[in-house]
Amino acid sequence: MNGLSDVRLTLHSQELAAGQEKELRNAMLHSAPSSLSRWALFWRRLHTRKALLELTPEQLRDIGLSREQAREEGLKPFWRL
């Protein structure tokens, strides 16, 4: 063994998992085409967030979101990531 205790290994694995979630979230937020202008990006966010609020429970389940997560994202202002 390399001397790491179980506690340190657990903490390290939690840090790795948190880092992966953050990277995934950033990738999803910045997945818009790079050719979009700032206003086009704002417009896209506005419409996709509104669309989240209109999804059925089955559609939300398909994309892996709860109603609360969709509501939280859908109610964000278009200028906020």
Summary of the structure (lengths in Angstrom):
residues: 81
radius of gyration: 17.7
end to end distance: 42.5
largest distance: 54.3
contacts: 150
relative contact order: 0.09
helix: 68%
strand: 0%
